[in-house]
Every structure is written in C-alpha cells, then in structure tokens.
Amino acid sequence: MAEGMSIAPAALPAAPGARRRRNTYWGEVGGKLIRQPGAMLGAAMLAVIVLAAIFAPWIAPFDPNKGSILMRLKPFFFRGHLLGADELGRDMLSRLIWGGRISLAMGVVPVLIAMLIGGALGLTAGFGGKLANTLIMRVMDVFYAFPSVLLAVAIAGAMGGGLIDGMIALTLVFIPPMCRVAESATAQVRNLDFIEAARATGAGGFSIVRHHVIGNVLGPVTVYASSLISVSVLLSAGLSFLGLGVQPPTADWGLMLSTLVPSIYVVPWVCALPGAAIFLTSIAFGLLSSGLRAAMDMRGA
Amino acid sequence: MSAPLLEIADLDVAFHGDGTPVQALSGVSLRLDPGQVLCIIGESGSGKSVTLRAMMRLLPERRARIGGQISFAGRDVLAMTDRQLRAMRGREMAMIFQEPMTALDPVYTIGAQIAETVRRHLGGTQAAARARALDMLERVGVPSAARRLDAYPHELSGGLRQRAMIALALSCGPQLLLADEPTTALDATVQIQVLLLLRRLQAELGMGIVFVTHDLGVAAEIADRVAVMYAGRIVEEGSVAEVLGRPAHPYTAGLLASSVEHVAPGAEIAAIPGAPPDLRALPPGCSFAPRCRHAVAACDATVPPPVRPGPGRMARCFTPLGFAPSGHAVEEHVA
C-alpha cells in the first residue's frame, strides 16, 4: 500500500480511509458496524451480559442455589440482596448472572448448528440440480407446516426435556428457515455473471461453490442467523418456562420466570427481572443483527 | 497459410427447454488466425454471444444441443473432457464480459480474484500470484495499481473495473481472448480507452481476439476482420474495410444506413423495416428475406449458400449488392 502511494502521490492524495485496514471483507464490515449507534448499543449491552456470564463465579455476590427461608420474596436492596430474593430465598442478582450462561448458550449454540446444517442443505438444494432441490425443499416445507414454538415444544417434549434436548429441539426448528434463506441466496448467486466468469477462468464446480457461492451466501445467512439468536433466546426461555428446558435448581431466566409467576402480586418488580433480562438480551442481539445487515450491504455503500 | 488458431465449421446450437427448441445458431463457420482480431457484429438475439460461449463450452450442457466442429489450436473443443476444458479456460482461452460490475465477485478484492486464477493455472505461492496480479494491473493501465489490488469491485469506476477484468483474463497469457461486448456498458470516452488498451495488449501479447459487439464504430476501431450475424447465421464476412466500406449483404448495408453517425438532428434515421424472425420457427429460406428490398423468389425457398464476392470475403445472399448476381458467384471450393 505504501509504495503505491509514493508512486503516484499526485493522482491519489492520501485518502482519509486509506490508513484503515481494509484487506478483508470482514474488516470492512466491522469498520461500518462501529459507526452505527444502534449496533454499538446492542454490542455494549451484549458485552455486559456476556462478561457477566463468563465471570459469574467471581462476580455473583451469593451462591445462586443456596436459599434461606428467611429471605423468601424480599424486595430490592434487602440486606445486601441488591435485586431482592426469589421464592426460595435465593439471591436474584446471582441467579440472573448465572442464568445468563444458560440463556446465551441456548441462544447461540442452536443457531450456529442450524446455520451449518441448514446452510449446507440450502447450498446443496440451490446448486445441486432439480432433484436435490425438490427433495430438500419439500422436506423443509413439511417442517414449515408447524408453528415454530409448537414444533420446539413438541420435539423437546418428545425427547424428554433438559438442556441438551432443548438445544436439539431449537436446532431442528431453525434448520428449515436457515435452509430456505441459504437456498434462495444460492439460487440468486448461481445466475450471476461472476459465476460464469469464474467458469471462464477454468474454475471447477467445487471451487466455484467454495469460493464464489459460499462467499456470497455467507452474508445473508449470517445476517439471518444473527436475527435468529434473539428468537432462540426467547424460545429457550419459553421451553424452560414450560419445564421442557433446563431443570431446577439450575438458574435459567425462563425457568426463574416460571417459578416466580405465582408471586407476582407479592414482589412484582423482582418477578419481572428474568423477563427483563430475556427482553434486553433479545433486543441487544436484534440491534446488533440489524446493524450487521446494514454494514454488509456493500453495494449500498 | 499458417494453421488457424480457431476454426469453427457448421456450428449448430439449439436450446431445448420446455417448449419448442430455439435454433440459436445455424451453420456458423468462422476462422481466426493467430494474432488476428475478429469482430462479430449483430443485433440482440442474433447469436453473437452464443457463438462466443460455444467456443468455450460455457453453454448449459443439458439444454444446449451443439452440432458441428470447433477446433482451437488444433484440438477439438467439443470432444474435450471437463478436466481438459478447465485447463483450457482462463489459461489458453479467456473471456471478458459486458458488465464488469457483475462479472467480478463482489466479496473478493481485485487482487485476490486475479491471484486465484493465476494460482489455479500457473501454481506458485500466494505472494508470487499477487506480484503477477500487480504486474497485470499495471499493464492494463490501472493507476496506483498496488492500492487497487486491495480494492473491491464496487470501489472502482466502471472503466477501472473493466481494466481489472481484462487484467484477470490476460493474467495467464491466453492465445485467444473472447470479448463479449466489453465496452457496451462504458462511457464513450472510456470506451475508446478500453479499445485502445485491448489493441495495444493484443499487439504486445500476439493473441487472437474474438470481439462481439453491436456497435459498428467499435468494430471499425478494433477489428481486422468482421463477421455479420443475423438470426443465428453469419450473413457476411470479410476484412473490416471491405465489409463496412462496401457491404455485399443487404442486411449489412441496412445496419450501416441505420447508424446515427453523420445524421443531422431531426432527420429520419433509415431503420430496417420489420423485426428479426422467431428463432423457434425459422423460415426455410434466407432469414432476412422478409425485410429485404432486394429479395427474389429464390430467397424464400432455400437458404442462400455462401458466395465469394471478392478475395477473402463471404456473403450468404442470392443478390449481393454491387456484385454480379449469384448465378456468377464462385462457390466456396473454388475460392
């Protein structure tokens, strides 16, 4: 880069953006993301939640699973319990911090796995010819026939419930929409000129898919996946609420909400906390996701 | 006579889809000597681009039925295996496209795309391929090439993008460059720059070029020889000066007359009456006969055989303009 500017300084005076590293596609996307206040707010909120979850053992003021009968359903700031205590007298702040671990894992892991499986299926359907397309997409349509919440509940219920079963259920729910997004993106890319241009430079089918198709499908799929994370957080809370996710006494926001509901008239603010945590996490992922979508729109630059 | 770089004989291409087959090309024969520039002129749908894609076997294998012969540097292109085709494409025969914006992958830098092709065909390290990409960008006249190497297609202007695509196409030193209307999407001033660039590179590298265009001015600028296509047939062929200066086929004459150059503003432009035929139902005779002022009865009955109205010229017409009628025409084998 440096020698290029020294050769022709007159033709190209050092542009303001020239110093920025823009060697990679993702580097450039990151640069644009930083300039979006909404996305940065989401990122900041997520940073707090993620750091709290990671360092839970060190920052949680109390043991999340140890309660005291004297502390049941206490309001905010009661004897060192900043956010009060739950129906078994356990510290709410500690449980919220620990519960973030489960909620984040349930938000991210199913989406990532579904992105891999659904993405691969979508690519195959989009690039593999008519038969593969019909076969894969019609099977996906069958899954589409059920509302996603119902499907997740049915699968988790059939498998028995628990952390792993919940994850598997959510993954299965997310595969069809992910596959559909990947398939339609692939179908669009497949007919673009640069695919033919790549063939004209001697690229084989495998190399075209690996370089040019995946490179261009990854954008829309990533944006879509990031929007699914907030849905996944909500759905997993729903599963726990129904007793199909993690089991007590594990701290989990959905489960906490479920066990605190009967006490809503006693300490309404305390009972609202897990819901607020779910809401804020979901919003944070949503903000980041829409920022990502805007940042990845290269041609709109 | 030296061996031709490219020789096409009786090329037929028909697309079989859901409905009636579309006869895109009928009996196309062409010949290109090494280091020569051939322009294929014709309007939209005349088969120019199909001819170009057939040369590289880029037509969809399942739907396109290809008949006839294509030989490139003495090898039968239609008999090549996938592996042979991949080795040929980009290495010996390269292609540039009309829309440099869409023909370059938006998510990779220019340098990465050139380097990818270089490594595929010539091997070597990433650093060596990048150096070659830089060298190519400099050769095609991209200013501050070292910086453009890391630019994405959308960061370049249309002219620079087309230069980058030319650099990509020429990065492995092909003997034959196929150009599919590479200047159509560009501004008039940039158009001339790109044409001059292609001419200079053609002379430097000694490669042959098949250049498809609908712009007679572009053809006059770059071509050694010109082939005029109409409804999937080559209706006239010859040196650029002869064909554009003294057209033998009424269609060529009509094209030249309908040019807007040297026409006073407001004056009527001499358009050719009628429209090209439906390629799903070609007439038995000359495809141009329904629109032709010089048509005779024979034109509707059979497709006119190639006649040679002059040395190195060919026209498919019973009544070539300015030449003796076809009764006296010399058949192909005599020429």
Chai-1 contact restraints between the chains, C-beta under 6 A:
chainA,res_idxA,chainB,res_idxB,connection_type,confidence,min_distance_angstrom,max_distance_angstrom,comment,restraint_id
A,M1,B,R147,contact,1.0,0.0,6.0,A-B,restraint_1
A,E3,B,A146,contact,1.0,0.0,6.0,A-B,restraint_2
A,G4,B,S144,contact,1.0,0.0,6.0,A-B,restraint_3
A,G4,B,A146,contact,1.0,0.0,6.0,A-B,restraint_4
A,G4,B,R147,contact,1.0,0.0,6.0,A-B,restraint_5
A,A8,B,P143,contact,1.0,0.0,6.0,A-B,restraint_6
A,A8,B,S144,contact,1.0,0.0,6.0,A-B,restraint_7
A,A11,B,P143,contact,1.0,0.0,6.0,A-B,restraint_8
A,L12,B,S144,contact,1.0,0.0,6.0,A-B,restraint_9
A,N23,B,D150,contact,1.0,0.0,6.0,A-B,restraint_10
A,Y25,B,V107,contact,1.0,0.0,6.0,A-B,restraint_11
A,L192,B,T102,contact,1.0,0.0,6.0,A-B,restraint_12
A,D193,B,F97,contact,1.0,0.0,6.0,A-B,restraint_13
A,D193,B,E99,contact,1.0,0.0,6.0,A-B,restraint_14
A,D193,B,T102,contact,1.0,0.0,6.0,A-B,restraint_15
A,D193,B,A103,contact,1.0,0.0,6.0,A-B,restraint_16
A,F194,B,A103,contact,1.0,0.0,6.0,A-B,restraint_17
A,F194,B,L104,contact,1.0,0.0,6.0,A-B,restraint_18
A,F194,B,D105,contact,1.0,0.0,6.0,A-B,restraint_19
A,A197,B,F97,contact,1.0,0.0,6.0,A-B,restraint_20
A,A197,B,A103,contact,1.0,0.0,6.0,A-B,restraint_21
A,A200,B,R89,contact,1.0,0.0,6.0,A-B,restraint_22
A,A200,B,M95,contact,1.0,0.0,6.0,A-B,restraint_23
A,T201,B,G90,contact,1.0,0.0,6.0,A-B,restraint_24
A,T201,B,T117,contact,1.0,0.0,6.0,A-B,restraint_25
A,G202,B,R86,contact,1.0,0.0,6.0,A-B,restraint_26
A,G202,B,R89,contact,1.0,0.0,6.0,A-B,restraint_27
A,G202,B,G90,contact,1.0,0.0,6.0,A-B,restraint_28
A,G202,B,R120,contact,1.0,0.0,6.0,A-B,restraint_29
A,G204,B,R86,contact,1.0,0.0,6.0,A-B,restraint_30
A,H212,B,D105,contact,1.0,0.0,6.0,A-B,restraint_31
A,G215,B,V107,contact,1.0,0.0,6.0,A-B,restraint_32
A,N216,B,V107,contact,1.0,0.0,6.0,A-B,restraint_33
A,M298,B,P106,contact,1.0,0.0,6.0,A-B,restraint_34
A,M298,B,H154,contact,1.0,0.0,6.0,A-B,restraint_35
A,R299,B,H154,contact,1.0,0.0,6.0,A-B,restraint_36
